[in-house]
């Protein structure tokens, strides 16, 4: 008999997206299908997509009863993340990006592991990372590990708002982050992140309008090895 699907109780998936119709992990549709069924609630905030991401989310919202989609003008990652937390109705938030993956079957049932560790009733849970290139090479580990936490009392700050250091329990789970080669990764930093405050936000430039976007969003076939 097939095992019953694991659903994380009292947990909202909180994600912010912009121009994610296509990405190295298979795009926004695949992201929703891979994660929304395993949480009590999902909140996805679109911060101004112009590549068709928002239209895909509208279709998915009709199919997924626990998915809520919101819009927010992009003035920085911290603002968008705080907005997503404000729309959640659960005790915990699980924060993932659209090019990241938790698996339900191969190589591990991450959801089962997380559900078990949640029984410890911690405030914050830390994750490890696998940054996966098309060659299969794993590159430097991520620094922002606090991806599951109690919503009450959590507030991101700064334009990037990606790092919010707190002590916590280890989840025992690795987030799979799919990338293209190192060259597109460098282009993304040079043409987007390094210009975030002075140009991207002020001129309301979408990622898909930035040089190198197609290269860093190209699909990574290694994604097909995970489910």
HUVENRA-V70538 format. One record per backbone hydrogen bond with DSSP energy under -0.5 kcal/mol. NH is the residue of the N-H (numbers start at 1). CO is the residue of the C=O. If there is no record, write none. Layout:
NH;CO + NH;CO
This chain:
8;38 + 11;8 + 12;92 + 13;41 + 14;12 + 14;94 + 15;13 + 15;43 + 17;45 + 26;23 + 28;20 + 31;27 + 32;28 + 33;29 + 34;30 + 35;31 + 35;32 + 36;32 + 38;35 + 39;36 + 40;8 + 40;11 + 41;11 + 42;66 + 43;13 + 44;42 + 44;68 + 45;15 + 46;44 + 46;70 + 47;17 + 47;45 + 56;52 + 57;53 + 58;54 + 59;55 + 60;56 + 61;57 + 62;58 + 63;59 + 64;60 + 65;63 + 67;64 + 68;42 + 70;44 + 72;46 + 74;47 + 75;73 + 75;76 + 77;159 + 78;158 + 78;159 + 80;76 + 81;77 + 82;78 + 83;79 + 84;80 + 85;81 + 86;82 + 87;83 + 87;84 + 88;85 + 92;10 + 93;149 + 94;12 + 95;93 + 95;147 + 96;14 + 96;94 + 100;97 + 101;176 + 104;227 + 110;103 + 110;108 + 111;103 + 113;109 + 114;110 + 115;111 + 116;112 + 117;113 + 118;114 + 119;115 + 119;116 + 120;117 + 121;118 + 125;148 + 126;169 + 127;145 + 128;173 + 130;175 + 131;139 + 132;130 + 132;177 + 133;131 + 133;137 + 136;133 + 139;131 + 139;137 + 145;143 + 147;125 + 147;145 + 148;125 + 149;93 + 150;123 + 151;91 + 154;151 + 164;162 + 169;124 + 171;126 + 175;128 + 175;173 + 176;101 + 177;130 + 177;175 + 178;99 + 178;176 + 179;132 + 185;181 + 186;182 + 187;183 + 188;184 + 189;185 + 190;186 + 191;187 + 192;188 + 193;188 + 194;189 + 195;192 + 196;193 + 199;195 + 200;195 + 201;196 + 203;199 + 204;201 + 205;200 + 209;206 + 210;207 + 213;210 + 216;212 + 217;213 + 218;215 + 220;24 + 221;219 + 223;220 + 224;221 + 225;222 + 226;223 + 227;106
